């Protein structure tokens, strides 16, 4: 996916402003990619983009608490079994919420998308995620090589 090359131009991904800009650009690219793979009409694109952003925000929110708990757990040197269990429970609950959100939005999408388009969306999301992960992995490898050469 040639569209990912813009990310390396941003430099320091630890800068919150650059990170937010990069996130928005990736999301925008992702939505265009999904729309293309789903073969959406112009009318469908407008509805899809709005609803998809709403869905992604809902999914993001369902994991926030679990992620915060996980970070705290990793910082604890003397975490108890109960601490680990609480984090696992939080992630299990987040996974259940994610599935419910997905089902709710699939119903909303079916009001203006065909089942084939919804199916293609899920396939394109998986494909996008795999290519994005591959790009991140190769980028990390390149970063490590540069550090090893210094």
N, C-alpha and C positions, 0 to 999 in steps of 0.2 A: 504494500500500500504506500504509494509515493506520498500521499497526504500527510504522513507522519513525520516527514523530514523537517517540518517547521519546528518541531519540539527542540531539536538540538540548538536552534538559533536563540533560544531563550536563556541559555547559560545556567545560572544558579537556580535550581529548582527549589532551593530552601528559602528563597525570597518570597514572602507571602503574596505580594502583589503580582509578581511574575507567575507564581504557582496558580493563582486564581485565574489570571489571563490564559495560561496554558490549559487549565481545566475547561474554561469556557470554549476555547478553540477546539479542543478535542471533542467536547460534547456537540458542538455545532457540526463538526466534520462527521461525527457518528450519526447524527440525525439525518444528514444528507445522504450518507451511505445507506442507512436503513431505508429511507424513502426510495432510493434508486433500486435497491434490491427487492423492495416490495412492489415496485412499479405503481407508485401512487399518482393519482391525478393531482392537478393543482389544488382543487377543492379539498381533497383528502389530506394533502400535505399540511395545509393550514390547521385543520382539526387535529391531525396526528401530532404535529410539533407541540401544540399547546398541551394536549393530553399526555404526551410522552414526558414532557418536562415535569408535569404535575406528578406523574407516576414515579419518576426517578427521585424527586424530592421526598415523596412518601417513603420510598424504599430506603433512602439514605437515613431518614429520621429513625426508622425502626432499628437500625444498628448502632446508633450513636451511644446509647447507654452501655451496651455490651462492649463497645470499643474502648470507652473510657475506663470501664472496670478492668478490661484486659491490660491496658497500659499501666494502671495502678498495680495490678497483680505482678506484672513483670518487674516493677521497681521494688517490690517487697522482697527482702532477703529471707524472711521467716514466715512466708505465707502458709496458712493452714490448709488442711484438706477441705474444710468448709469454704474457705476463700476460693479454692479452685472449683468447687462444686457450684458456687454462686455464679462464677463467670460462665461455666458451662451451661447452667440454667438460663442465664441471660442470652447467650447465643442461641440456645434451643428455642427460646421464646421469640427471638428476632427472626429465626428461620421460619417459624410458624406464621408470624406476622407478614413476612415477605411473601409467602405462598398465598395468604389471604389477599394481600394487595394485588398480586399478580392476577388472581382470579377475578377480583373486582374490575380491574382495568381491562382484562380480556373481554368482559361483558360490555364495557363502555366502547371498546374498539369495535366490537361486532355490530354496533349501531351504524357504522359508516365504512367498515372494512369487511372484505370477504374472509372466510376462514382460511383460505389459501394465503391471503396477505398477512394475516396474523401468524400463521405458521412460518412464512418467509421472514417475518420480523424476528421471531425466536431464533431461527437459523442464522440470520444476519448478525444478531447480537452475539451469538456464540462465536461466529467467525471473526467478528470485530475484536472481541475480547481475546481470542487466541492470537490474532495478528498483533494486537497491542502488547500482549504479554511477551510475545516473541521479540518485538521491537525493544521493549524495556530490557529484556535479558541480553540481547546483543549489544545494547548501549552500555550496560553494566560491564560486559566483557571488555568492550573497547576502553572504558574508563579504567578498568584494572590494568589493562595492557599499558596505557599511558603512564599510570603510576609506577608500574614495574620498570619502565624504561628510564625513569628519572633517577 
